[in-house]
């Protein structure tokens, strides 16, 4: 017998293999009414809910899941960088190919206009280092150039960009930042908070351009079966105007995916005070656009050697990464935002940064108790057993990106060594401890394509095939749960999405292959999303 009410459905999906959730089983058919799941069950049972106006969608045996939830990406930045030079290893594997791409862009860009590229990883470049400003000068002598590492925490600028920002060898380095010099000369490499000195002079996108970026990126995500996202640092690109752009996109039907907004809360660039004054605190919004949490950056990236570690990086005995905020400053911010009613979702990758954040959360929760605030540690890449115990006790949750293992795992080994790198992002450990860890792409850090992410959860293999602690592998059902139900949990929305059960949003992703029966390699190389529904409406067809 079908589960649900006996009503005439608006839409019925039938003749499929529909995975409703890790504990919900697999059914043949699903009925939708007013944007939500009405019932699930056998073909016969669900087709009994067909009325004269019911739309039938024959899945022809194909595999369907709840809409995927990318629980940590940058939607605006993803949309904007689609028009930048693609500097990823797939497109620019060598320094010469990267410089050639910049050279070609310079040839068609008016002199003086900015050239922007993103995605390089010095660990994967043939030269094994960051490009130098002199190399960017030679490729684009008449343009300011910003070449951003995949992680976003490190950029290389050419001389013209540095001159426009009035940065030279005597410039004071901001707290929590790096302006690299070698032999008394600028290399062009600028990291963490110091990037703001140059980004401040780059023209900000207009409201219209931000809306276009939201729409462009959202449509890309729908093509992968992703119907919900978290935008991980709203305000980082356009300040408070991003809030305006999101609401205009929402009201004009140009917001393709359900979006949970995480507000930038860093000192000097925070939009939290403006949002709080407007009554925008965690939970405010509707089914398409919700204020989620506040983001503070505590450190950088492991591959960029700026994640804040307790022990030094290999070959750099004086480098433990970058501590962005003092304990006192961080604890003050966390207590303030917590007291204002916000959930927090702060960036901490290195074990020292994770330690600092746990302590700040513990103190805020002791001061203003809330057993279900669900403060998050974004990334949480190099946590340890003692930290996990404290997190469990305080109700603090890791929110990782398993695709980092696929894209950056070999780089972690090169900068930290196997003993520290192989056990990073310990998904199974977190699941077994009851953390309900979500996953995401951190796009544009990694591509939002979910299949490398799922592949990594199943195999713990890097893109080169290195196995990073096979004990942390999970099953395909567990991996899909991470991408659906746990993503909803991380946003405190598990009662309305993340499963295909009566009453939940009818967000459905249909794939070309049954992932429950496919090999990891088939999922990675030979699976596509073929149909996406959001709220019962078809929003993507391949």
Backbone torsions as a table, in degrees:
resi	resn	phi	psi	omega
1	UNK	NA	137.0	178.7
2	UNK	-66.4	148.2	176.1
3	UNK	-93.9	128.0	178.3
4	UNK	137.6	-174.4	-179.2
5	UNK	-85.3	157.7	178.0
6	UNK	-93.9	87.8	177.7
7	UNK	-131.5	167.1	174.2
8	UNK	-81.8	125.0	-175.5
9	UNK	-76.7	150.0	170.7
10	UNK	-74.4	-41.4	-178.1
11	UNK	-141.3	143.8	173.6
12	UNK	-128.9	127.3	168.8
13	UNK	-96.9	127.7	-176.8
14	UNK	-141.2	170.4	178.0
15	UNK	59.2	43.3	-179.3
16	UNK	-129.0	-178.9	169.5
17	UNK	-114.5	95.2	-170.2
18	UNK	-105.0	111.0	178.7
19	UNK	-86.0	113.2	-172.5
20	UNK	-88.4	-14.6	-177.6
21	UNK	152.7	162.8	-173.4
22	UNK	-61.7	-32.7	178.1
23	UNK	-106.4	9.9	-172.6
24	UNK	-107.8	-14.7	177.1
25	UNK	85.2	-172.2	-176.4
26	UNK	-119.8	135.9	179.5
27	UNK	-129.0	171.1	179.8
28	UNK	-91.1	-27.4	-170.0
29	UNK	-147.0	159.8	-176.5
30	UNK	-146.5	134.3	177.7
31	UNK	-108.6	142.2	-177.1
32	UNK	-122.8	137.2	177.2
33	UNK	-141.6	124.2	178.4
34	UNK	52.2	44.4	172.5
35	UNK	82.5	-0.5	-178.1
36	UNK	-126.5	162.3	177.7
37	UNK	-68.8	125.7	177.7
38	UNK	-91.7	-46.3	-177.9
39	UNK	-161.9	156.5	173.7
40	UNK	-133.0	150.6	179.8
41	UNK	167.1	-152.7	-179.1
42	UNK	-76.1	163.5	175.9
43	UNK	-54.9	-47.9	-176.3
44	UNK	-61.2	-47.1	-177.7
45	UNK	-63.2	-45.8	-174.6
46	UNK	-73.7	-35.1	177.9
47	UNK	-67.1	-16.3	172.7
48	UNK	-66.3	-16.8	179.9
49	UNK	-90.5	5.1	-179.5
50	UNK	-73.7	132.5	174.1
51	UNK	-116.9	-174.8	-176.7
52	UNK	-64.4	-30.5	-176.8
53	UNK	-101.9	3.3	-176.4
54	UNK	-68.5	132.5	174.8
55	UNK	-88.7	129.4	178.4
56	UNK	-103.9	132.3	175.1
57	UNK	-120.3	111.7	179.8
58	UNK	-85.1	114.2	-179.1
59	UNK	-77.8	-10.4	177.4
60	UNK	52.1	40.2	176.7
61	UNK	83.4	-1.5	-175.4
62	UNK	-72.9	163.8	-171.5
63	UNK	-94.3	131.4	-179.8
64	UNK	-128.6	150.0	178.0
65	UNK	-136.6	169.0	166.2
66	UNK	-56.8	151.5	175.2
67	UNK	-53.4	137.0	-178.8
68	UNK	-71.4	153.6	-178.7
69	UNK	-123.8	107.7	174.4
70	UNK	-82.8	103.5	-168.2
71	UNK	-82.9	3.7	175.0
72	UNK	-163.6	102.8	169.9
73	UNK	-151.3	-179.4	179.7
74	UNK	-121.3	96.3	-170.7
75	UNK	-65.3	-47.2	-179.3
76	UNK	-63.7	-47.9	-179.3
77	UNK	-62.7	-37.6	177.9
78	UNK	-60.1	-46.1	179.8
79	UNK	-64.7	-40.4	-179.6
80	UNK	-68.3	-42.8	-174.7
81	UNK	-73.9	-10.5	174.9
82	UNK	-61.5	-21.6	178.7
83	UNK	-99.7	1.9	177.1
84	UNK	-86.5	172.1	172.0
85	UNK	-67.0	130.8	177.2
86	UNK	-82.6	105.1	-177.1
87	UNK	-102.1	17.7	-179.7
88	UNK	-68.0	158.5	179.4
89	UNK	-57.9	-27.3	179.2
90	UNK	-67.0	-35.1	-177.9
91	UNK	-96.0	-31.9	-176.6
92	UNK	-136.8	77.1	-175.0
93	UNK	-76.0	-16.9	-179.2
94	UNK	-122.0	161.8	177.3
95	UNK	-63.4	-40.2	-179.7
96	UNK	-62.9	-41.7	179.7
97	UNK	-67.5	-34.9	177.6
98	UNK	-66.5	-46.9	179.7
99	UNK	-66.0	-33.2	178.5
100	UNK	-66.0	-39.0	177.5
101	UNK	-63.3	-39.8	177.6
102	UNK	-66.9	-40.6	179.5
103	UNK	-61.6	-42.9	179.7
104	UNK	-66.9	-38.0	177.9
105	UNK	-67.5	-37.6	179.2
106	UNK	-62.6	-33.0	-177.6
107	UNK	-67.5	-22.0	-178.3
108	UNK	-115.8	11.2	-179.6
109	UNK	-111.9	132.4	179.6
110	UNK	-56.8	138.5	178.4
111	UNK	-53.7	137.8	179.8
112	UNK	92.4	-19.2	178.0
113	UNK	-77.9	150.0	-177.1
114	UNK	-72.8	141.0	169.8
115	UNK	-112.1	127.3	-176.9
116	UNK	-125.6	138.3	179.1
117	UNK	-139.0	150.9	179.7
118	UNK	-148.5	145.5	170.4
119	UNK	122.9	-5.0	-178.5
120	UNK	-70.1	155.7	175.1
121	UNK	-136.1	112.2	-175.6
122	UNK	-59.7	-26.0	179.2
123	UNK	-69.5	-22.3	-178.8
124	UNK	-103.3	-14.3	176.3
125	UNK	-66.0	149.9	-178.1
126	UNK	-62.1	-25.7	-179.4
127	UNK	-87.1	-11.8	176.4
128	UNK	66.4	28.6	-180.0
129	UNK	-152.6	170.7	173.1
130	UNK	-70.9	144.9	169.7
131	UNK	-59.8	156.9	-178.8
132	UNK	-104.8	151.7	-177.5
133	UNK	-59.2	-33.4	-179.6
134	UNK	-64.5	-31.8	178.0
135	UNK	-71.4	-37.8	175.3
136	UNK	-68.8	-35.7	177.3
137	UNK	-59.0	-44.1	-177.8
138	UNK	-67.0	-34.2	-178.6
139	UNK	-76.9	-33.0	-177.0
140	UNK	-143.5	74.8	-175.5
141	UNK	-69.2	-20.3	-174.4
142	UNK	-106.8	10.4	-176.6
143	UNK	-134.0	143.2	166.3
144	UNK	-71.7	136.9	-176.0
145	UNK	-124.5	134.4	171.1
146	UNK	-122.2	114.3	177.3
147	UNK	-109.7	109.9	-173.3
148	UNK	-101.2	132.9	176.3
149	UNK	-63.6	158.9	-179.0
150	UNK	-51.0	-40.8	-175.2
151	UNK	-70.0	-22.2	-177.4
152	UNK	84.4	-7.1	-176.9
153	UNK	-90.9	-9.5	-177.8
154	UNK	-135.9	136.6	173.3
155	UNK	-136.2	154.7	172.0
156	UNK	-114.6	128.4	-179.5
157	UNK	-114.4	147.4	176.0
158	UNK	-84.7	178.5	-174.1
159	UNK	-63.6	-38.7	-178.6
160	UNK	-63.9	-39.3	177.5
161	UNK	-64.7	-43.4	179.4
162	UNK	-64.5	-39.2	179.0
163	UNK	-64.7	-42.9	179.4
164	UNK	-61.5	-33.6	179.3
165	UNK	-87.1	2.2	-179.9
166	UNK	57.9	41.4	178.0
167	UNK	-104.9	126.9	173.7
168	UNK	-139.2	-168.6	-175.4
169	UNK	-65.5	-17.1	-178.7
170	UNK	-96.9	-1.1	-177.6
171	UNK	-63.9	133.8	177.1
172	UNK	-70.1	130.3	-179.9
173	UNK	-82.1	125.9	180.0
174	UNK	-63.5	153.1	174.9
175	UNK	-58.0	131.4	-179.8
176	UNK	80.6	15.9	-178.7
177	UNK	-128.2	171.8	178.5
178	UNK	-138.3	130.3	167.1
179	UNK	-124.3	100.8	-168.0
180	UNK	-73.1	136.9	170.8
181	UNK	-128.2	145.5	171.8
182	UNK	-134.5	130.9	-176.6
183	UNK	54.9	37.1	176.8
184	UNK	76.1	11.0	-178.8
185	UNK	-126.0	145.7	177.2
186	UNK	-65.7	136.2	174.7
187	UNK	-91.2	-17.4	-175.0
188	UNK	98.9	-13.5	-179.6
189	UNK	-80.3	125.0	-179.3
190	UNK	-132.4	135.5	-173.8
191	UNK	-133.3	156.5	173.4
192	UNK	53.9	-134.1	-171.4
193	UNK	-62.2	-23.9	-179.6
194	UNK	-66.2	-22.2	177.9
195	UNK	-61.3	-26.8	-178.3
196	UNK	-62.0	-29.5	-179.1
197	UNK	-60.5	-33.2	-178.2
198	UNK	-96.1	-40.2	179.7
199	UNK	-60.2	-25.9	-179.1
200	UNK	-64.4	-23.7	-178.3
201	UNK	-98.3	-4.2	177.0
202	UNK	-80.9	131.2	-178.4
203	UNK	-54.6	130.1	178.0
204	UNK	-74.5	148.5	175.6
205	UNK	-66.9	148.3	176.6
206	UNK	-74.5	167.0	176.4
207	UNK	-56.8	-42.8	179.1
208	UNK	-61.6	-41.4	179.5
209	UNK	-66.9	-35.1	177.6
210	UNK	-66.9	-42.9	178.1
211	UNK	-61.6	-43.3	177.8
212	UNK	-60.1	-39.4	179.2
213	UNK	-66.1	-41.5	177.6
214	UNK	-59.9	-46.6	-177.5
215	UNK	-67.3	-43.9	-177.7
216	UNK	-63.2	-47.8	-179.4
217	UNK	-67.3	-40.8	-179.5
218	UNK	-62.3	-40.0	178.1
219	UNK	-67.2	-35.8	174.6
220	UNK	-60.8	-42.9	-179.2
221	UNK	-64.8	-41.3	177.9
222	UNK	-58.8	-31.5	-179.4
223	UNK	-69.9	-10.8	176.1
224	UNK	-107.6	6.0	-178.7
225	UNK	83.3	12.1	179.9
226	UNK	-91.4	117.6	-177.2
227	UNK	-111.3	-13.2	179.5
228	UNK	-134.4	144.6	178.9
229	UNK	-143.9	164.2	165.5
230	UNK	-115.0	123.5	172.5
231	UNK	-87.7	116.1	-160.9
232	UNK	-85.6	-2.0	177.5
233	UNK	-162.7	67.9	-178.4
234	UNK	-68.9	126.9	-175.6
235	UNK	109.8	-13.0	-176.6
236	UNK	-69.0	-30.4	-177.3
237	UNK	-97.4	-47.8	-172.9
238	UNK	-123.9	14.7	-179.6
239	UNK	64.9	-152.8	-176.7
240	UNK	-62.4	-19.9	179.5
241	UNK	-63.1	-21.1	176.1
242	UNK	-63.9	-34.3	176.5
243	UNK	-63.0	-44.7	177.6
244	UNK	-61.3	-45.1	-178.5
245	UNK	-62.3	-42.4	179.1
246	UNK	-61.7	-43.8	-179.0
247	UNK	-69.3	-34.7	175.2
248	UNK	-68.2	-38.9	176.0
249	UNK	-62.3	-42.4	179.5
250	UNK	-62.3	-47.6	-174.1
251	UNK	-72.8	-21.9	-178.1
252	UNK	-101.1	8.4	178.1
253	UNK	73.9	24.8	-177.4
254	UNK	-111.8	18.3	174.2
255	UNK	-106.0	100.6	-171.9
256	UNK	-74.4	-25.9	-173.1
257	UNK	-124.8	150.8	174.8
258	UNK	-64.7	127.7	-170.5
259	UNK	-126.4	128.8	179.2
260	UNK	-107.1	112.7	-170.8
261	UNK	-88.6	128.0	174.2
262	UNK	-109.9	119.0	-170.6
263	UNK	-84.4	134.4	176.7
264	UNK	-66.0	125.1	-176.4
265	UNK	-120.0	13.5	-178.1
266	UNK	-68.4	145.2	178.3
267	UNK	-56.6	135.5	176.9
268	UNK	89.8	-24.5	-179.0
269	UNK	-129.3	6.9	-176.2
270	UNK	-64.7	141.6	171.2
271	UNK	-109.3	9.7	-174.6
272	UNK	-65.8	-42.2	-177.3
273	UNK	-62.0	-41.0	178.3
274	UNK	-65.9	-41.1	179.8
275	UNK	-66.6	-43.2	-179.5
276	UNK	-63.6	-39.8	178.6
277	UNK	-63.5	-27.8	178.8
278	UNK	-90.0	4.2	178.8
279	UNK	81.1	16.9	-177.6
280	UNK	-94.3	90.1	178.1
281	UNK	-118.6	173.1	-175.4
282	UNK	-52.7	130.0	177.8
283	UNK	99.1	-14.5	180.0
284	UNK	-75.6	133.5	177.8
285	UNK	142.0	-159.6	-179.3
286	UNK	-134.7	-165.8	-173.6
287	UNK	-69.7	-14.6	179.5
288	UNK	-103.8	-30.0	-173.6
289	UNK	-143.5	118.9	-174.0
290	UNK	-135.1	139.2	170.0
291	UNK	-73.7	122.9	-175.1
292	UNK	-100.5	-74.4	-171.6
293	UNK	-146.2	-173.3	175.8
294	UNK	-118.9	140.5	-177.1
295	UNK	-113.0	131.6	170.5
296	UNK	-127.0	135.7	176.7
297	UNK	-90.2	125.6	178.9
298	UNK	-102.5	-26.2	-179.4
299	UNK	-156.3	-165.1	-176.0
300	UNK	-110.6	-131.0	-177.1
301	UNK	-120.3	149.5	-179.2
302	UNK	-68.7	-45.9	-179.4
303	UNK	-62.4	-29.3	176.6
304	UNK	-86.9	2.8	-179.7
305	UNK	59.6	30.4	175.9
306	UNK	-117.7	-5.3	170.4
307	UNK	-63.4	137.8	-172.6
308	UNK	-84.8	111.1	-175.5
309	UNK	-109.0	158.0	175.4
310	UNK	-77.7	-25.8	178.8
311	UNK	-120.2	154.9	-176.1
312	UNK	-67.9	159.7	172.4
313	UNK	-71.6	154.2	179.5
314	UNK	-60.1	132.0	177.0
315	UNK	77.1	1.3	178.9
316	UNK	-136.0	79.8	-173.0
317	UNK	-63.6	-17.5	179.7
318	UNK	-102.8	9.3	-177.4
319	UNK	-118.1	111.0	172.9
320	UNK	-109.3	14.2	-177.8
321	UNK	94.9	-164.0	-172.4
322	UNK	-118.1	119.6	170.7
323	UNK	-90.5	115.3	-173.0
324	UNK	-82.4	-38.8	-176.8
325	UNK	-124.8	148.3	172.5
326	UNK	-70.9	161.3	177.4
327	UNK	-56.4	-45.1	-176.2
328	UNK	-63.4	-42.5	-178.3
329	UNK	-68.4	-43.5	179.4
330	UNK	-62.5	-47.5	-178.1
331	UNK	-62.5	-34.2	176.5
332	UNK	-66.2	-42.6	179.1
333	UNK	-65.9	-45.9	-178.6
334	UNK	-61.8	-44.8	179.1
335	UNK	-62.5	-40.7	179.8
336	UNK	-63.4	-50.7	-178.2
337	UNK	-67.2	-40.7	177.2
338	UNK	-60.8	-44.3	-179.9
339	UNK	-65.3	-26.4	178.4
340	UNK	-79.7	-6.4	177.1
341	UNK	101.9	10.1	-177.9
342	UNK	-89.6	141.4	160.9
343	UNK	-72.6	150.1	177.5
344	UNK	-117.3	144.2	179.1
345	UNK	-139.0	82.8	-169.0
346	UNK	-100.0	146.6	-176.7
347	UNK	-81.5	117.8	174.6
348	UNK	-149.5	118.1	-177.8
349	UNK	-107.9	-49.8	-178.5
350	UNK	-74.0	157.1	-177.3
351	UNK	-63.9	-30.5	178.3
352	UNK	-70.8	-40.0	177.8
353	UNK	-67.0	-40.3	177.9
354	UNK	-61.0	-42.8	177.9
355	UNK	-59.7	-46.0	-179.5
356	UNK	-61.7	-40.6	-177.5
357	UNK	-71.6	-42.1	177.7
358	UNK	-57.0	-45.2	-179.9
359	UNK	-60.7	-43.6	179.9
360	UNK	-64.2	-42.4	177.3
361	UNK	-63.1	-44.9	-179.5
362	UNK	-57.7	-43.6	-178.4
363	UNK	-67.2	-40.3	179.2
364	UNK	-66.0	-41.3	-180.0
365	UNK	-68.9	-31.5	175.8
366	UNK	-69.0	-35.2	-177.9
367	UNK	-76.7	-42.0	179.0
368	UNK	-129.9	87.4	-174.5
369	UNK	-61.3	139.3	175.0
370	UNK	-159.9	97.7	-173.0
371	UNK	-67.6	-11.5	-178.8
372	UNK	-129.3	35.4	177.0
373	UNK	-72.8	-28.4	176.9
374	UNK	58.9	48.3	172.5
375	UNK	-59.3	140.2	-172.9
376	UNK	-113.6	150.1	168.9
377	UNK	-110.1	105.9	-178.8
378	UNK	-71.3	129.2	-178.9
379	UNK	82.4	-69.1	174.6
380	UNK	54.0	41.1	-167.9
381	UNK	-66.7	-33.5	-170.5
382	UNK	-127.4	46.5	178.4
383	UNK	-76.7	162.5	-178.9
384	UNK	-126.5	174.4	-173.5
385	UNK	-60.6	-41.8	-179.1
386	UNK	-64.6	-39.6	177.2
387	UNK	-65.0	-37.3	178.3
388	UNK	-61.8	-39.5	178.5
389	UNK	-61.6	-43.9	179.7
390	UNK	-67.1	-38.5	178.5
391	UNK	-63.3	-44.2	178.9
392	UNK	-60.7	-44.2	-177.5
393	UNK	-64.5	-37.5	-175.1
394	UNK	-90.9	-10.2	-176.3
395	UNK	76.1	41.5	179.0
396	UNK	-106.5	137.7	-171.4
397	UNK	-121.4	137.0	172.7
398	UNK	-77.6	142.1	176.2
399	UNK	-130.9	87.0	-170.4
400	UNK	-93.0	178.4	173.3
401	UNK	-129.2	100.6	-175.5
402	UNK	-65.9	-23.0	178.9
403	UNK	-65.4	-16.8	174.6
404	UNK	-58.6	-34.9	177.2
405	UNK	-61.6	-45.3	-178.7
406	UNK	-64.2	-47.8	-173.8
407	UNK	-82.2	-35.5	-169.0
408	UNK	-123.4	-0.6	-172.6
409	UNK	-56.3	-43.5	179.6
410	UNK	-66.3	-32.3	175.0
411	UNK	-65.4	-38.0	176.6
412	UNK	-59.8	-43.1	179.3
413	UNK	-61.8	-40.5	-176.6
414	UNK	-68.4	-29.0	-177.4
415	UNK	-100.7	-16.4	-176.5
416	UNK	-122.7	-21.3	-174.3
417	UNK	89.2	158.6	-175.0
418	UNK	-62.5	-40.3	-175.2
419	UNK	-57.7	-36.2	-177.2
420	UNK	-94.8	-27.3	-172.0
421	UNK	-87.7	-39.1	-169.9
422	UNK	-62.0	-32.9	-176.3
423	UNK	-91.0	9.7	-178.5
424	UNK	-66.8	155.3	179.7
425	UNK	48.4	61.5	-171.6
426	UNK	-78.8	80.9	-170.3
427	UNK	-61.0	-49.2	-177.3
428	UNK	-64.7	-39.7	176.7
429	UNK	-57.2	-46.7	180.0
430	UNK	-63.7	-43.6	178.0
431	UNK	-59.7	-46.4	-177.9
432	UNK	-63.5	-28.2	178.3
433	UNK	-82.4	-5.0	177.5
434	UNK	87.1	19.6	-175.9
435	UNK	-77.7	-18.4	-175.6
436	UNK	53.2	57.2	-176.9
437	UNK	-70.3	130.9	174.5
438	UNK	-83.4	-174.9	173.4
439	UNK	-145.4	166.9	178.7
440	UNK	-166.8	-175.6	-177.5
441	UNK	-106.9	-19.1	-170.9
442	UNK	57.5	23.6	179.3
443	UNK	-49.7	136.4	9.6
444	UNK	-88.2	15.4	174.7
445	UNK	-60.9	-50.9	172.2
446	UNK	-121.3	160.3	179.5
447	UNK	-70.2	143.4	-178.2
448	UNK	-71.8	-6.0	173.8
449	UNK	-47.2	118.4	-173.8
450	UNK	-77.8	-15.2	-170.4
451	UNK	-70.4	-39.1	171.6
452	UNK	-61.2	-34.5	179.0
453	UNK	-64.1	-48.1	178.7
454	UNK	-63.3	-43.5	178.8
455	UNK	-55.8	-43.5	-179.4
456	UNK	-66.0	-39.1	178.3
457	UNK	-62.9	-34.5	-178.1
458	UNK	-79.7	-31.8	-170.1
459	UNK	-116.9	-24.1	-171.2
460	UNK	59.8	27.7	179.9
461	UNK	-97.3	142.4	171.1
462	UNK	-78.4	172.8	177.1
463	UNK	-60.6	-24.7	178.3
464	UNK	-89.1	-6.0	177.8
465	UNK	99.9	1.1	177.1
466	UNK	-68.4	129.9	177.5
467	UNK	-88.7	120.8	-177.8
468	UNK	-106.6	84.7	177.0
469	UNK	64.6	86.1	-177.8
470	UNK	-61.4	-18.2	178.7
471	UNK	-64.5	-17.4	-177.8
472	UNK	-94.0	8.3	176.5
473	UNK	-69.1	151.1	174.6
474	UNK	-128.0	169.0	178.5
475	UNK	-79.3	168.0	179.0
476	UNK	-64.7	-37.9	177.2
477	UNK	-62.6	-40.1	178.4
478	UNK	-68.3	-38.4	178.7
479	UNK	-63.9	-42.7	178.5
480	UNK	-67.0	-34.2	175.9
481	UNK	-62.7	-41.1	177.1
482	UNK	-59.3	-39.4	-174.9
483	UNK	-82.7	-8.4	-175.7
484	UNK	-126.0	-79.3	-176.0
485	UNK	-60.6	-45.2	-177.3
486	UNK	-70.0	-31.1	173.9
487	UNK	-62.3	-42.2	176.9
488	UNK	-63.6	-41.2	179.3
489	UNK	-60.5	-41.0	-177.8
490	UNK	-62.3	-21.8	179.8
491	UNK	-103.7	7.5	-178.1
492	UNK	59.7	36.1	-178.3
493	UNK	-125.3	23.2	-176.5
494	UNK	-68.2	-13.2	178.2
495	UNK	-82.9	-9.8	-176.3
496	UNK	-125.6	-12.2	179.4
497	UNK	-155.7	171.1	179.4
498	UNK	104.3	-14.8	175.6
499	UNK	-136.9	161.6	172.1
500	UNK	-104.7	81.4	179.6
501	UNK	-133.0	155.7	-178.5
502	UNK	-52.8	131.4	179.2
503	UNK	98.1	-19.8	177.8
504	UNK	-82.1	157.7	175.5
505	UNK	-54.9	140.0	177.9
506	UNK	-85.3	65.2	175.3
507	UNK	-98.3	117.6	-170.9
508	UNK	-134.6	135.6	173.1
509	UNK	-115.4	130.1	-179.7
510	UNK	-113.8	131.7	-173.4
511	UNK	-118.5	159.3	-176.8
512	UNK	-74.9	-14.8	-175.5
513	UNK	-137.8	144.7	176.1
514	UNK	-75.8	103.0	-176.0
515	UNK	-68.1	-19.6	177.9
516	UNK	-68.5	-22.9	-177.1
517	UNK	-114.0	-7.8	-175.8
518	UNK	-82.7	155.4	171.5
519	UNK	-75.9	158.4	175.7
520	UNK	-55.0	-37.5	-179.2
521	UNK	-67.5	-36.7	176.9
522	UNK	-66.6	-37.4	176.7
523	UNK	-64.0	-44.0	-176.3
524	UNK	-67.7	-45.2	-168.2
525	UNK	-104.4	-18.8	-167.6
526	UNK	-137.5	34.1	178.3
527	UNK	-129.6	138.0	177.3
528	UNK	-134.7	153.2	166.3
529	UNK	-79.7	130.7	-178.5
530	UNK	-111.3	-16.8	-177.6
531	UNK	-158.2	136.3	177.4
532	UNK	-131.9	131.9	172.9
533	UNK	-117.0	139.4	173.1
534	UNK	-127.8	120.3	-177.5
535	UNK	60.9	33.8	177.5
536	UNK	82.1	-6.3	179.9
537	UNK	-100.8	138.9	176.9
538	UNK	-72.5	119.4	-177.4
539	UNK	-116.9	-7.7	174.1
540	UNK	-154.1	135.0	171.6
541	UNK	-133.7	128.0	178.4
542	UNK	-78.2	NA	NA
